[in-house]
Amino acid sequence: MKKYFQNKSEILHYIISIIKKNNYPLIISGGNTIKAIFRNLDQKIKNIILLSDERIVKKNSKLRNDIIFDKLIKKKLILRKNFISYKLSRIDKKNLSKLNKRINKLNFKIAILSLGSNGHFASIFKKKKESHNYYFIQNAPKFPKSRVTISLKKLKKCNKIIFIASMKNKKKEIKNFNKNKLIKFLGFKKVRLLVY
């Protein structure tokens, strides 16, 4: 289902209304769209939030997805203890294993993801069978090549999966949304596309 909005502010209010209705853990992706939406957050979110994916770059790099969330934590709009992300700027299997154990215990009900170029999301570019809920990618088709991401299997367990896309930047991806194989795998009944 596609739902159209006038601007980013309307989408933010819509998302906050969904989040406020439940206290379940959330999965939220990084990327420019999410940054643009959540930059204007003015209400506290008490839910546990898992950052769906992170680019393996220096901690102070503008490419990091966690930067916007760190700002929201500093503003006390998100609790630091409730924010889960891969914090290292290098690949570390022990750290990833620890993160996986924490993620495995959580029952995520909602995912909020930005729709990326060519229909990818959360650093997931193609369907893969993964034994872990959170894993390394070392050959992403976009820079940077090294990333960590949530598995499609874990995303599929969410009751509601919300994608956000800008009509200005993602016309082709919005048009092809219902043909996207990754989204088809998640199940169209639980998927919603918010367009502004």
Buried (B, 14 or more C-beta within 10 A) or exposed (E): EEEEBEEBEEBBEBBBEBBEEEEBBBBBBBBEBBBBBBEEBEEEBEBBBBBBBBBBBEEEEEEBBBBBBBBBBEEEBBBEEBBBBBEBBEBBEEBBEEBBEEBEEBEBBBBBBBBBEEBBBBBBBEEEEBEBBBBBBEEBEEEBEBBBBBBBBBBEBBEBBBBBBBEEEBEEBBEEBEEBEBBEEBEEEBBBBBBB
